[in-house]
Amino acid sequence: MASKPSVLFVCVHNAGRSQMAAAFLTHLAGDLVEVRSAGSAPADQVNPIAVEAMAEVGVDMSAESPKVLTTEAVQASDVVITMGCGDACPYFSGKQYLDWKLDDPAGQGIDAVRPIRDAIEARVRGLLDELGIPVRS
């Protein structure tokens, strides 16, 4: 793995789970990790409830927008984390692939999105520990 690892988070719409994971990783690791997120069928905008849930914990992702998953993004990443996108993500040998089973925040209210947010934060913290990257305070 490169001295600065690159992580790609992928979900179907790139509007909720993958955006929250990318925002947490950026928030917790700063510039020690290159962070990407994408979707196999990107939505028109990031889920506003996900944005609200992240703002509650001091992470601003209001300026983000869904991005389409590209082969180049996968090739440029050391770790690819999928979240319910099935077989839509291209596979390249030499990459670390993880599949995080998480509920989809789409169509959910804030009370349902908070536990998803908290589960994502815990997994991102675990990933940083696995990568040997210190959490930024």
Buried (B, 14 or more C-beta within 10 A) or exposed (E): EEEEBBBBBBBBBBBBBBBBBBBBBBBBBEEBBBBBBBBBEBBEEBBEBBBBBBEEBEBEBEEBEBBEBEEEBBEEBBBBBBBBBEEBBBEEEEBBBBBBEBBBBBEBEEEEBBBBBEBBBEBBBEBBEEBEBEEEE
